[in-house]
Amino acid sequence: MKSIFAALTLSLVASTAMAAPKCDTPKEKWRPKEALQKQLEGEGWKVKKIKIENGCYEAYATKASGEKLERFFDPASFKAMGDDK
């Protein structure tokens, strides 16, 4: 019984740690997704798409090295909020 409880607790902690970040920026302060795409492409990323999740922009891109990225950004500042792992 203890091992089942421990497994459930560990599972809950792991799923919480993998949750996407949440951005609380009011919509009227958001910058266009196209501006984020232009910024990322200027840094050498090849952007496949940008979508909205939990109030953040989520960019799907590939670096020049071929590394695939899924990264969250604040929609007003474009500050990186973390990776989607």
Buried (B, 14 or more C-beta within 10 A) or exposed (E): EEEEEEEEEEEEEEEEEEEBBEBEBEEEEBBEBEEBBEBBEEEEBBBEEBEEBEBBBBBBBBEEEEEEBBBBBBBBEBEEBEEBE
